[in-house]
Amino acid sequence: MTNNIEINVQNRIRSDILFNAYLIESSDISLAKEVAFTLVRDVISENSEVDILEHPDVKIIDKDSEIKIADIREDVVADCVKMPFISRRKFYIISDAGYMNNDASNALLKTLEEPPEYVSIILVTKNKDLLLPTILSRCIKYIISDTKNAYIKSLLHKDYVDEIFAFLSYKTKNYGGLYQFSKQIQKSKEEFRNMLDVLRLIFRDAIVYGMTRNKNLLVYGNKEAEYVGIISTFTIESIEKSLEITERFLTYLNNNIDKQLFLDEVFVALRSIKNENSRS
């Protein structure tokens, strides 16, 4: 079964217009690297067994200590001006990107500002907040949620989770029930925040699942069919936009923005995105 995200990626591969910068965050760095390898492997070869560690168009900086400017200059900046050997693209995987010192970060930023069109840089990290905001703003982000986190575990069995999935996976067009329910929880700021965090988790997971089809990466692992529904309804851009909206609204919530206005805006935004994609 081909979904919108896979079609989106395949179209970019054929047109050679993949993104120049990706960020993959996970508390399990080996898992984040495997997602990066999957992305690269899907682009450079139809053979899922290809060893990208030995591929001439893949460079990997893999350190568990400080990444210095010399590392970035030699392995990325100086190398990326050379055309690919056998592929249409060159990939640079930097792990853990959070270990880049300030000079290394600024050197990488200059490349990210005007990258060669055939270059994709994948930053793998345990904590994206260690990277410069100017670097983060240039990346397509894949956030793998930590299912062992106590707070995330507390969100697994909220009584509105099924309603949110039904709304997003288009199993039903009756989103009025979810809207009415969310109005009822306005008395509890904490519960309202929880609901938005559930949305954020689902959007994050949908992006990663659409790229990897690995249900073991999902917070709601028993909802694989619902994730298939989501990624079959939305484009990757729409899911990313929805995630940005939700995260922005969470910031507003921290600033004590009026929750009724907040609530109206988030659901109008999500409904308009879904309706837009349902027509395409």
C-alpha positions as CSV (number, residue, x, y, z in Angstrom):
1,M,0.0,0.0,0.0
2,T,1.4,3.3,-1.0
3,N,0.6,6.4,1.1
4,N,0.8,10.1,0.5
5,I,4.1,10.5,2.4
6,E,5.7,7.7,0.4
7,I,4.4,9.1,-2.9
8,N,5.7,12.5,-1.8
9,V,9.2,11.1,-1.1
10,Q,9.2,9.1,-4.3
11,N,8.3,12.1,-6.4
12,R,11.1,14.1,-4.8
13,I,13.5,11.2,-5.5
14,R,12.5,11.2,-9.2
15,S,12.7,15.0,-9.4
16,D,15.9,15.1,-7.4
17,I,14.4,17.8,-5.1
18,L,14.7,16.1,-1.7
19,F,15.3,18.3,1.3
20,N,18.8,19.6,2.0
21,A,18.6,19.1,5.8
22,Y,16.9,16.6,8.1
23,L,17.0,16.3,11.9
24,I,16.2,13.0,13.6
25,E,15.9,13.1,17.4
26,S,15.5,10.1,19.8
27,S,16.7,9.3,23.3
28,D,17.9,6.1,21.7
29,I,20.7,7.4,19.4
30,S,21.1,4.0,17.7
31,L,17.4,4.0,16.8
32,A,17.7,7.5,15.4
33,K,20.7,6.4,13.3
34,E,18.8,3.5,11.9
35,V,16.0,5.8,10.8
36,A,18.6,7.9,9.1
37,F,20.1,4.9,7.4
38,T,16.7,3.8,6.2
39,L,16.0,7.2,4.7
40,V,19.4,7.2,2.9
41,R,19.1,3.6,1.7
42,D,15.6,4.3,0.2
43,V,17.1,7.1,-1.8
44,I,20.3,5.7,-3.1
45,S,19.3,2.1,-3.8
46,E,16.3,-0.1,-4.3
47,N,18.2,-2.8,-2.6
48,S,17.3,-2.8,1.1
49,E,20.5,-4.7,1.9
50,V,22.9,-2.2,0.5
51,D,25.6,-1.2,3.0
52,I,25.5,2.5,3.1
53,L,28.5,2.6,5.4
54,E,30.6,1.7,2.4
55,H,28.7,3.8,-0.2
56,P,30.9,6.4,-1.8
57,D,28.2,9.0,-1.7
58,V,27.5,8.7,2.0
59,K,29.7,10.3,4.6
60,I,29.2,9.6,8.3
61,I,30.5,11.6,11.2
62,D,29.8,9.4,14.2
63,K,31.2,10.6,17.6
64,D,30.3,10.3,21.2
65,S,32.4,13.3,22.1
66,E,33.0,16.9,20.9
67,I,32.6,17.4,17.1
68,K,35.1,20.1,16.1
69,I,35.2,22.5,13.2
70,A,37.9,20.4,11.6
71,D,35.5,17.5,11.4
72,I,32.8,19.6,9.7
73,R,35.2,21.4,7.4
74,E,37.0,18.2,6.2
75,D,34.1,15.7,6.0
76,V,31.2,18.1,5.0
77,V,32.2,21.5,3.8
78,A,35.2,20.5,1.7
79,D,33.6,17.3,0.4
80,C,30.1,18.5,-0.5
81,V,31.4,20.7,-3.4
82,K,32.4,17.5,-5.2
83,M,29.7,15.9,-7.3
84,P,28.3,12.5,-6.3
85,F,30.2,9.5,-7.6
86,I,27.4,7.1,-8.6
87,S,24.1,8.5,-7.1
88,R,22.2,11.6,-7.8
89,R,22.7,12.8,-4.3
90,K,25.3,12.9,-1.5
91,F,24.3,12.3,2.1
92,Y,26.1,13.5,5.2
93,I,25.0,11.9,8.5
94,I,26.2,13.7,11.7
95,S,25.8,11.9,15.0
96,D,25.4,13.0,17.7
97,A,24.9,16.5,16.2
98,G,24.4,17.8,19.7
99,Y,28.2,17.4,20.2
100,M,29.1,20.0,17.7
101,N,30.9,22.9,19.3
102,N,30.0,26.5,18.4
103,D,32.6,26.8,15.6
104,A,31.6,23.5,14.1
105,S,27.9,24.5,14.2
106,N,28.6,27.8,12.5
107,A,30.6,26.1,9.8
108,L,27.8,23.7,9.2
109,L,25.3,26.6,9.2
110,K,27.1,28.3,6.3
111,T,26.7,25.1,4.2
112,L,23.0,24.8,5.2
113,E,22.4,28.4,4.1
114,E,23.5,27.7,0.5
115,P,23.9,23.9,0.1
116,P,24.6,22.3,-3.3
117,E,21.3,21.1,-4.7
118,Y,22.5,17.4,-4.7
119,V,23.4,17.4,-0.9
120,S,21.3,16.2,2.0
121,I,22.6,16.6,5.5
122,I,21.0,14.4,8.2
123,L,21.6,15.5,11.8
124,V,21.0,12.7,14.4
125,T,20.8,13.7,18.1
126,K,19.4,12.8,21.5
127,N,18.5,16.4,22.1
128,K,17.7,18.9,19.3
129,D,17.7,21.8,21.8
130,L,21.5,21.5,21.8
131,L,21.6,22.7,18.2
132,L,21.5,26.3,17.1
133,P,18.0,27.6,16.4
134,T,19.2,28.7,13.0
135,I,20.2,25.2,12.1
136,L,16.9,23.7,13.4
137,S,14.9,26.1,11.3
138,R,16.5,24.7,8.2
139,C,15.7,21.1,9.0
140,I,12.8,18.8,8.3
141,K,12.3,17.2,11.7
142,Y,11.6,13.6,12.6
143,I,11.1,13.3,16.4
144,I,11.0,9.7,17.7
145,S,9.0,9.8,21.0
146,D,10.4,8.1,24.1
147,T,7.8,5.5,25.0
148,K,9.6,4.9,28.3
149,N,9.1,8.5,29.4
150,A,6.7,8.6,32.4
151,Y,4.7,11.6,31.1
152,I,4.3,10.0,27.7
153,K,3.1,6.8,29.3
154,S,0.5,8.8,31.2
155,L,-1.0,9.9,27.9
156,L,-1.4,6.4,26.5
157,H,-4.9,5.7,28.0
158,K,-6.6,9.1,28.0
159,D,-10.2,8.7,27.2
160,Y,-10.0,11.2,24.3
161,V,-7.2,9.3,22.4
162,D,-9.6,7.3,20.3
163,E,-11.6,10.3,19.4
164,I,-8.5,12.2,18.2
165,F,-7.4,9.2,16.1
166,A,-10.9,8.9,14.6
167,F,-10.8,12.6,13.7
168,L,-7.3,12.5,12.2
169,S,-7.6,9.1,10.4
170,Y,-10.9,10.1,8.8
171,K,-12.7,7.1,10.0
172,T,-15.5,9.5,10.8
173,K,-16.4,13.1,9.8
174,N,-18.1,13.6,13.1
175,Y,-15.4,15.7,14.8
176,G,-18.1,17.7,16.7
177,G,-17.9,15.2,19.6
178,L,-14.2,15.8,20.0
179,Y,-14.7,19.6,19.8
180,Q,-17.4,19.5,22.4
181,F,-15.4,17.3,24.7
182,S,-12.4,19.5,24.4
183,K,-14.5,22.5,25.4
184,Q,-15.5,20.6,28.6
185,I,-11.9,20.2,29.7
186,Q,-11.2,23.9,29.6
187,K,-11.5,24.0,33.4
188,S,-8.4,21.9,33.6
189,K,-5.3,23.6,32.0
190,E,-3.3,20.5,32.7
191,E,-5.7,18.2,30.9
192,F,-5.9,20.6,28.0
193,R,-2.2,20.6,27.7
194,N,-2.2,16.8,27.8
195,M,-4.7,16.7,24.8
196,L,-2.4,18.9,22.8
197,D,0.6,16.8,23.7
198,V,-1.3,13.7,22.4
199,L,-1.8,15.5,19.1
200,R,1.9,16.4,19.0
201,L,2.9,12.7,19.7
202,I,0.5,11.5,16.9
203,F,1.8,14.0,14.4
204,R,5.4,13.2,15.2
205,D,4.8,9.4,15.0
206,A,2.9,9.7,11.7
207,I,5.8,11.5,10.1
208,V,8.3,8.8,11.3
209,Y,5.9,5.9,10.5
210,G,5.3,7.3,7.0
211,M,9.0,7.1,6.3
212,T,9.9,3.9,8.0
213,R,6.7,1.8,8.3
214,N,8.1,0.6,11.6
215,K,5.3,0.3,14.2
216,N,7.8,-0.3,16.9
217,L,8.6,3.4,16.8
218,L,5.1,4.4,17.6
219,V,3.9,5.6,21.0
220,Y,0.4,4.2,20.3
221,G,1.7,0.9,18.8
222,N,-1.8,-0.6,18.9
223,K,-3.0,2.1,16.5
224,E,-1.1,1.1,13.4
225,A,-4.3,1.0,11.2
226,E,-5.1,4.5,12.4
227,Y,-1.6,5.8,11.5
228,V,-2.1,4.3,8.0
229,G,-5.3,6.2,7.8
230,I,-3.6,9.5,8.8
231,I,-0.8,9.1,6.3
232,S,-3.2,8.1,3.6
233,T,-5.2,11.3,4.1
234,F,-2.5,13.9,4.7
235,T,0.6,14.9,2.8
236,I,3.8,15.1,4.7
237,E,3.6,18.9,4.4
238,S,0.2,18.9,6.0
239,I,1.3,16.7,8.9
240,E,4.4,18.9,9.5
241,K,2.2,22.0,9.4
242,S,-0.2,20.5,11.9
243,L,2.7,19.6,14.2
244,E,4.0,23.2,13.9
245,I,0.6,24.6,14.7
246,T,0.2,22.3,17.8
247,E,3.7,23.2,19.1
248,R,3.0,26.9,18.6
249,F,-0.3,26.6,20.4
250,L,1.4,24.8,23.3
251,T,3.7,27.8,23.6
252,Y,0.7,30.1,23.6
253,L,-0.8,28.0,26.4
254,N,2.3,28.6,28.5
255,N,1.8,32.3,28.0
256,N,-1.8,32.0,29.3
257,I,-3.5,32.8,26.0
258,D,-7.3,32.7,26.2
259,K,-8.1,29.0,25.9
260,Q,-11.4,29.4,24.1
261,L,-9.8,31.4,21.3
262,F,-6.9,29.0,21.4
263,L,-9.2,26.0,21.1
264,D,-11.2,27.5,18.2
265,E,-8.1,28.3,16.2
266,V,-6.4,24.9,16.6
267,F,-9.4,23.0,15.4
268,V,-10.3,25.4,12.6
269,A,-6.7,25.0,11.4
270,L,-6.7,21.2,11.5
271,R,-10.1,21.0,9.9
272,S,-9.1,23.2,7.0
273,I,-6.0,21.2,6.4
274,K,-7.9,18.0,6.4
275,N,-10.6,19.3,4.1
276,E,-8.0,20.7,1.7
277,N,-6.3,17.3,1.4
278,S,-9.6,15.4,1.0
279,R,-10.3,17.4,-2.2
280,S,-7.0,16.5,-3.8
